[in-house]
Amino acid sequence: MNKKLFPLALGGLGIGTTEFVIMGLLPDVAQSLGVEIPVAGYLISAYALGVVIGAPLLVALSAKYPPKRILIGLMVLFTLFNGLSALMPGFYSLFFARFFSGLPHGAFFGVGAIVASRLAQEGKQARAIAMMFTGLTVANLAMVPLVTFIGHQFNWRLAFGMVSFIGALTILFLHLWLPAMPSMKTTGLREELQFFKTKKSWLIIGITGIGFGGLFAWFSYIAPLMTRVSGFSESSISYIMVLAGGGMVVGNLVGGYMADQMKPIKAAAILFSLMVAALIAVFFFSGNQPVSLALTFICGALSMAVGTPVNVLMLRSAKKSEMMAAAIMQAAFNVANSLGAYFGGIPLKHGFGYQYPSLVGAVMAFAGLGLCFIFIRRYQQERAISKVPAAVAATTRIIAPESREATCP
């Protein structure tokens, strides 16, 4: 790895760890703070809400500054509030610490994606951006299980302390290895936000926020699902998280391959269909330990596989606002995180078993699939119109100038 990209990957490692480690430690946190597990699940939503608010806000406020200064500032916020999360004495204080620690998440990846592409050789920009996101993959494969194990065996507060330490290392390496660059602000804020006015962008946000939420409805409560329904011991959760992380690594490769081989929206539709089936299977077969482990791997794979096509879809739809679009996609994924945790917790609050969040997730994934079909229909219509030869349109007068202007992308 190019050492200039290493600080970006290290930041991704810290962000991925703090986002997902809470899910494996949810029973420990709930017991320590004296709240029920569904209530502790709001801590997941708090972080996600921070990402949603922080992504567009911090990108808009910081765009005029040099990227190195922006990234260091974002990591200072990340390190500070993760450190405070380890010290908060009660549920509400931890809730607000989690919210503020989520603010830099989307902006870091939005700015980092542009920085990575600037640092890359010509024709290798996508690989450089992928290197930044390897931090997320390593987080799910290794760091989340490791930190989950340490937090469960000793104290869950150590998990956030370790994340804060990763953030401090990221600040150091950003200072040492990331070269100085001029400000990335080449367009005004109004132009940056133009893509919000397109139906296509909002449809992609809806696909991500609703459909991807299906997996978070399952993943948010994976620890009690595996212990209370599948019958695994609490000490096994860290190993189960490794299995889910391994699935995410495979899914990342599969999703990238599918997005290269077919239209991203078609790949997303196929993967959402598989997601619906997998989550329904979790509901019916979680009582069988071998099947439950297999479904953990499969659902983990689908969680990363869907991400690549929808990200590609959004970046292709964003004109002159790629940094804002990349940040907004992180916000959309965390809307999914928040909605999944919230809706998945509803049946639990009414006394249903821990397999029921996956059934809620299947409904959300099915809704995302429906939005994919709406997008495909509209996209195909636009492509069909754009392929009408201009000469034919001019001679036959089938399409009036005003009509062409209104319907062509």
Secondary structure, DSSP 8 states (H G I E B T S, - for coil): --TTTHHHHHHHHHHHHHHHHHHHTHHHHHHHHT--HHHHTHHHHHHHHHHHHHHHHHHHHHTTS-HHHHHHHHHHHHHHHHHHHTT--SHHHHHHHHHHHHHHHHHHHHHHHHHHHHHS-TT-HHHHHHHHHHHHHHIIIIIHHHHHHHHHHT-THHHHHHHHHHHHHHHHHHHHHS--------S-HHHHGGGGGSHHHHHHHHIIIIITHHHHHHHTTHHHIIIIIS---GGGHHHHHHHHHHHHHHHHHHHHHHHHHS-HHHHHHHHHHHHHHHHHHHHHHTTSHHHHHHHHHHHHHHHHHTHHHHHHHHHHH-SS-HHHHHHHHHHHHHHHHHHHHHHHHHHHHTT--TTHHHHHHHHHHHHHHHHHHHHHHHHHHHHHHHTS-HHHHHHH--S-HHHHHHH--
